Amino acid sequence: MIEYLKRGKQEADRAAEDAKVRDVVEQTLQRIAERGDAAIRELSEKFDGYSPPSFRLSASEIEALISRVSARDMEDIAFAQTQVRTFAEAQRASMQDIEIETIPGVILGHKNIPVQSVGCYVPAGKFPMVASAHMSVLTAAVAGVPRIVAATPPFKGEPNPAVIAAMHLGGAHEIFVLGGIQAVGAMALGTESIDPVHMLVGPGNAYVAEAKRQLFGRVGIDLFAGPTETMVIADETVDAEICATDLLGQAEHGYNSPAVLVTNSRRLAEQTMFEIERLLEILPTADTASVSWRDYGEVILCDTYEEMLQVSDEIASEHVQVMTDRDDWFLEHMTCYGALFLGARTNVANGDKVIGTNHTLPTKKAGRYTGGLWVGKYLKTHSYQKVTTDEAAARIGAYCSRLSMLEGFVAHAEQANVRVRRYGGKNVPYGAAAE
């Protein structure tokens, strides 16, 4: 039996909040589409109190900002980018162009072609998300994207030097200090000073996520990446302190970050809830984490591991920390999630910051139909075909003609028939047009 020891807000309440966000985003994107740079400046002044002569950083401004980053911080950024690049390069190497001859004279293939321009959003308004630059900008560079635009909001009134350094070192060609809806709207729609991109990537708050959703179709997007989510699947092989720490480690992201414990131990569940309250008394980010835990935290008690698996796949959380006596069993059987973190030695923060896998992951149950951002998201797989012999043209043409007529497409059939007549010589196969 599955029992909820703690529940978050009901779905109806969450849907009402989403509706409010949707309306704000729709109106804001319309302003950007109609008024371009003027709207961007008004929005930046209103929400960030930031209105520089140009939102795009010059080469000298980038250099000056990077010079303010300490040597140790630069070393740490370089280490993290090495991990991300190594994994992304291995992923890219796994994606091969192919070409095969299916029957004599018929060649089929596909090519993996990079998206030609991407806009990478890197959050920094509340916390400077240095790692998000690695995940979006650097991965796009590994994929071979020829134009990489990066945007990040000002942090405490100015560009954050570490974020700018990560963007620049990751391979961004253009860097804009813009936040929120105005950033993704400008990159997707274009303004007088910003050329539009073909694709938007990167995490953000609910407004950024909704803006990407509304812009999808005009541009591509990586995935629906809303407020961060975390789930801990645990049994009594771990203790309450580590469970509570892993839950609050993501709850501090924002006021609406779901954090869920799934366990088959009532003792662990109760102790974890107690430990969370203890930690919130001393956590510097408790003002945020406590609201998130109060409104979106859940504790789910199950009887069996099979029930734990069932409820976890139903929730399809962005991050899933598995700490049990059968971690590999969950790896084998789980089907809906953003990323798995297996065993007590690892944790979601590793994936967020440094270990090398991408931290831009599906939220709001999107893990049911997509994985996270990776080098393959920047690549378009395009097929091609060619027929190299007269015999193959006549043979394929005969089949195509008959199948087209089966569907009632006469002009389709004639496309095939003309090849049969031209290349089939006197041996026109049955079913094609007569000579």
N, C-alpha and C positions, 0 to 999 in steps of 0.2 A: 504494500500500500504506500502511496506517495502522500506525504503530509507536509504542508507548508507551516513551518514554525514562525516565519516572518514573510510578509508580502510587501511589495512595493505598490506604487500607484496602479490603479486599474487601467485597462486598455482604453476605456472610454475617456478617461482624463488625459491620457497620453495623446490620444487622437485629437482632442480639443486643442492641446498645446501645438500639435503639428499643424492644425488648420490656421492658427494665428500666424505661425511662421510662414506658411505658404502664401498668405495674403501679403505680408510685408515684402517678401522676396519678389513676388510678381510685380508689385508696384515699383519697387526699386529697380528692377531690371528694365522696366519700361522707361523709367527716367534716364537710365544710362543709354538705352537704344536711341532715345529721342535727342538727348542733349550732350552726349559724349563727354569730352574732357570737363566741361562745366559741371556736369552732374557728379563726376568722379571727385572733383575738388570739393564740392559742397558736402558730399558724403564723408570724405576724409576729414574735413574740418569738424563735422558734426560728431562723428563717432571716435575719431582718434586725436582730434585737436592738432592735426598735422597738415600743413599746406606749404610745402617747399616750392622753390621756383620750378623744379622738375621732379616728378616722382621717380623717374629713371635715374639710377646712380651712374655717374660717369666713372671712367677707369680710375681717375685720380681719387675720387671719393671712395671707391672700393678699396683701393690701396691704403688709404688713410685709415679706414675702419679696420682692415685686417691688421694693421700695425699696432692696434690697441689690444689685440688678443694675445694673452700671455703665451710664452713658449710651451708651457705644460698643456695648456688648453689646445694649442695647435697640434701638439703631438697626439693628444687624445682624439681629436677630430680626424687626424690622418690615420690613426689605428682603426677607428670605427669605419672609415671609408674603405680601408683595405679589406676589412671583413666583408662589407657589403659588395664591393667590386668583385672580390674573389668568387662569391656565391653567384652573383649576377652573370659573370663571365662563364661560369660552368653551366648555368641555365641556358645562356645564349648558345653555347656550343652544342647543347642537346637538340637545338632546333635547326634542322638541316633542310636546305632546298632539295627537292627530289625531282627525278625525271625517269619515267619508265616507258617501255614499249609494250602496250597491252595486247596488241595483235600486230603482226608484221605491217609496218608502215604507219602505225598510229602511235604518236608520242604524246604522253600526258605528263604534266609536271606542275610544281608550284614553287613560288619564290616567296621568301619572307622579307618584306620591304618595310623599313621604318616609317612610322608616321612622320610627316615632314615638319610639323611644328607642334610643340606642346607647351601648355602653361602649367607650371608647378606651383601650387599654393603651399606655403609653409607658415603655419600658425605661429604667432609670437605675441599676441596682444596681452595674454595673461601670463603665459610661460613661453620663453623663447625656445621654440622646438627645433633646436639645432639638428637633431637626428632626422627630422622630416626632410631636410635638404638632401641628406644622403639617399634616402629612400626613393625620392622622386627624381631629383636632378641627376644624381650620379647614375641611377639605373637607366634613365633615358639616354645618357651619354654612352653607356655600354651597348645599348640597343642601336646606336648610330643615328639618333635623331639629329638632323642638321640645324634645327633652330630650337633652342631651349630657353623659354622665358620663365623667370622665377619672380614670384611676388610674395612679400611678407609685410605685415603691419608694423608700424613703429612700436618699439618697446620703451615705455617711460619717455615718450616724446621724441625718440630718435631711432635710427636703424640699429638693430642689435649687432655688434661687431662679430660675434661668434656665428650667428646665423648667416650673415653676409659672407664670412670666410668659408663656411661650409657650402654655400651656394656656388661661390666662385671656384673653389677647389673641386667641386663636384662636376663642373662643366657648364654652368649657366652662361648663355650668351648675352642675355639682357636681364637686369635685376631692377625691379620696381619696389618701392616702399609703399605698398598699398595693402589694405586689409579687407576682410569680410566680403560682402556681396559686391562691393565696388571693384575689388581685385579680380574675382573670377568673372564678373560681368564684363569688365574692360578687356580681359584677355580673350574671352569668347566672342564678344560682339564687336570689339575693336572701337577705337576712338580716333580723334584726329592725330593723336601722338602715339597710339599703341596699335600695331597691326594685329588682327585677330589670329588666333591659333586654331589648329585642327582638333586639339584634344586637351581636356583639363584633367589634372591628376592632383592627388594630395588630400589629406584629411582637413577637418575644420569643424567649427561648431554647427549647430543645427541650421543656421542661416546659410552658411557656406554649402552644407550638404544639400539643402533644398534648392539653392541656386544652381548647383551642378545638375540636380535632377531636372529642373525646368529648362536648362540649357541643352540637355541631352537631345540629340537629333540635329540641332544646329552644329554642335561639336560632339565628339566622342568624350566619354568620361571613363575613368578607370573602374569605379564602382561607387556604390552608395556608402559613403564613409561618414556616418554621423557621430554623435557623442560616443566616446569609448565605452566598451563593455568588457566585463571580465567574469569568468566563472572558475571556481575552484571545485574540482572533483576530488574528494579526499575520504580516506578511511582512517582507522586508528594507527596506521603506520606513521602518521605525522601528528603534530600537536597543534593546539589552538593558536599559539603565538604565530607560527608560520602561516597558518590559514588566514588569520586576521590581518597580518601584514600584507599578504598578497591581495586581499580584497581591498584594503584601504589604499594600496599602492596605485590602483587604477581609479578608485572613487575620488581621489583628489584632483582628477582632470577637470571636472566640472560639476555643476549642480544636478545634472541629469545623467550621470554615468552609472548604468546598472552594474551591480556587483552581486553575484549569486554564489552561494555555497550549496553544493549537492553532496550529500554524505549518507552513509548507512549507519552512522554512529550518533545516537542521540546525545551521548556525553560530549562528543567532539562538537556537535552543533551548538549545544548550550554554552560550552566553554568558549567557543569562538565568538559568540555574541557578547559574552562578558568581556572577552579580551579586546574586542573592537571598541567597546565603551571605554575601557581603560586607556587604550592607545589614543582615542580621540581627545582625552584630557591633556595629552602632551604633544600631539602632532601639530607642527606649525601651520599646516594647511587644513586644519580641522574645520575652519569656517566653511570651506567648500566640501570636504569629504563627509562631514556630518550630515549635511543636507542631502547629499547624494545617497548616503547610506539610509537615511530616514525615509526618503521618498522612493528610492529605486533598489534598495538592498533586499535580498530575499535569501531565506534559508529553507532548503527543501530536504526533508528526511525520507529516505527510501529504505525498503526492506532488503533489496538485493542489488547486486551489481548490474543486473539486467535492467532494473528500474532506473538506476542511475544513468545508464546508457540511454534509455528511452527518453527521459526528461531532458537530458543534455542535448540530444539531437533535436528535440522539439524546440528548445530555446535557441539553438544555433548561435551561440555567443561568439563575439569577435575573438576574444582570447580565452583559451581553455587551459588552465593549469591542472595537470593530472598528477596526484600524489597518492598512490595506492599500492597494494601488493601485486597489482597486475596492470602496470602502465602500458605495456606493449599490447595487452588485450584491448584496451581502449583505442590505441593507435590503429589496430587492425579493424575494429568494428565501428568506430565513429565515422559518420558520413557528412555531418553538417556543422561546420565551425569555420572560424577564420584561420587561426593557427593553434597548434598544440604545443604545450610546454610540458615535457615529460620528466617527472621525477622531482624530488625536493631540491636537487642541486641546481636546477635551472629556475627561471622565473620570467614573468612577462616583461619586466624591466630590461632583462637581457635582450629580448627581441626588439623592444622599443628603441634601444640605444646603441647596441654595439655588436651583437653576436653574428649578424650578417644576413639573416632572413629579413624580409621586408615587413615593416610595421604598419603599412597602410592596408587595412583589412576590412572585410565586409561586416556591416552592422545591421541591426533591425531584421534579422533572419535572412539576410542576403546570402549567408553562407550555405543556404540550401541550393543555390544555383550558380555561385561563382566563388572563386578563390580570391586571394588578395592581389595587390599590385606586384608585378614582377616584370622582368625584362620582356617577356612575351606579350605583355599588354601594349607595348609600344610598337609591336610588329604586326603588320597586316599580311596574312597568308593569301596570296593571289595565285589562282590557277591559270594554266595556259595549255593549249593543245595545238598539235599540228599533224597533218596527214602528208606523208612523204612519198607515197607511191600511188600510181593510177589504180592499181588493184585494190588498195585499201580505201581509196575514195569511193570506188564503185560498191564495195562491200558494205561499208558503213552507211553509204547513201541509201542503199536499198532498204536496210533496216529502218533508217530514219524516216524514209518516205512512208513506209507502211505504218509505223508508229504514229506519225503525224496525222495521217488519214484516220487512224483509230480514234483520235481525239477531235477530228473535224477541222484541223488546221491545214487548209489546202496550200496556202502560201508557204508555210513551213515545209510541206512536202515538196513543193517545187524548188525550194533551196537545195534540197537533196537531189531531186530529179535532174536538175541541170548539171550537177557534177557527175551523176551516173551517165548521162548522155555524152558528156564531154570527155570523161576519163575512162568509161567502161568499154569503149570500142564496140565491137559487135556482140560482146558477151554481157549484155545488159541483164542484171539479175531480175528474177521475177518480182513483180510488185513495183518496180520503178517505171517511170514514164517511157513510153515507146520512143524509138528513134524517129 
